[in-house]
Amino acid sequence: MKIEKMILAVITTNKQKVDGGAPIFLCEDKQEMDQVATDIEAIMDGISHALSEEMYIIVKH
């Protein structure tokens, strides 16, 4: 199975801004959010995109 063109994960410090079908990782602060995004990006072979100061998404292009 080949996964393309989808959101693999959402990483945020603000749980009020997320809801939905992708896995959601809630972090305490920006430092933790940056580290989690970097780790998940590497593990899932995706690309991290910052949508705001409090949210990243990991996507597969």
C-alpha positions as CSV (number, residue, x, y, z in Angstrom):
1,M,0.0,0.0,0.0
2,K,1.3,3.4,-0.9
3,I,0.2,6.5,1.0
4,E,0.3,9.8,-0.8
5,K,-1.3,13.2,-0.6
6,M,-2.7,13.0,2.9
7,I,-2.3,14.5,6.4
8,L,-0.5,11.9,8.5
9,A,-0.5,13.8,11.9
10,V,-1.4,17.0,13.6
11,I,0.9,18.4,16.4
12,T,-0.3,21.3,18.5
13,T,-0.2,23.1,21.8
14,N,-3.8,24.3,21.5
15,K,-6.3,21.4,21.6
16,Q,-9.2,23.9,20.9
17,K,-8.0,24.2,17.3
18,V,-8.0,20.6,16.2
19,D,-10.6,17.8,15.7
20,G,-10.8,15.2,13.1
21,G,-9.5,12.1,11.3
22,A,-5.7,12.4,11.6
23,P,-3.8,11.4,14.7
24,I,-3.5,14.4,17.0
25,F,-0.5,15.0,19.3
26,L,-1.0,17.5,22.1
27,C,2.2,19.2,23.5
28,E,2.9,21.3,26.5
29,D,5.0,24.0,24.8
30,K,6.6,25.0,21.5
31,Q,9.8,23.2,22.2
32,E,8.1,19.9,22.8
33,M,5.9,20.5,19.7
34,D,9.0,21.1,17.5
35,Q,10.6,17.9,18.8
36,V,7.5,15.7,18.3
37,A,7.0,17.1,14.8
38,T,10.7,16.4,13.9
39,D,10.4,12.8,15.3
40,I,7.1,12.0,13.6
41,E,8.3,13.5,10.3
42,A,11.3,11.1,10.3
43,I,9.4,8.1,11.5
44,M,6.6,8.4,8.9
45,D,8.8,9.7,6.1
46,G,6.6,12.8,5.8
47,I,7.1,16.5,5.6
48,S,6.4,18.9,8.5
49,H,4.6,22.1,7.8
50,A,4.0,24.9,10.4
51,L,0.5,26.2,10.0
52,S,0.9,28.6,13.0
53,E,3.0,29.1,16.1
54,E,0.9,26.5,17.8
55,M,0.3,23.9,15.1
56,Y,2.2,21.6,12.7
57,I,0.9,19.0,10.2
58,I,2.9,16.1,8.8
59,V,1.9,15.4,5.3
60,K,2.9,12.9,2.6
61,H,3.2,14.5,-0.8
